[in-house]
Amino acid sequence: MEFLKSITGRIVTGLVALGVVAAAISWWQMDESTRQMLVSGTGRIFAWFGIVLVLPWASFAIIGWVARMESNAAGGGLVAIFSIAEVLLLAWLFHWHMPNPAAWTFLLLGGLIAGVYNLLVCDWLAEKV
């Protein structure tokens, strides 16, 4: 059994190394405008993720106020407001331009991730406050 694990580990390591080398060659061969587009898009996405991660924690006072209402509709409304605002922020960061279905898919997937994260964090904070 150890033999299979070591063979599998070596194959996976080789595939990862091959992927890294292929990505490095692609990056080196890429023209400057495409490289700049990828770097700026990645920076925008990381900035958006940072805001998504911080927003519920920074607004714990509002979450506590809504939790004291003891209303599921108020809690759901707060999570919806946070999530919609974050999706709009992501669309704004990309200049409201979604050129293809993949961009729309990533926008909606980002909104779904933000919504689930907001729900979990707001629920946890509401229990603690």
Buried (B, 14 or more C-beta within 10 A) or exposed (E): EEEEEEEEEEEEEEEEEEEEEEEEEEEEEEEEEEEEEEEEEEEBBEEBBEBBEEBBEEBBEBBEEBBEEEEEEBBEEBBEEBBEBBBEBBBEBBEEEBEEEEEEEBBEEBBEBBBEBBBEBBBEBBEEE
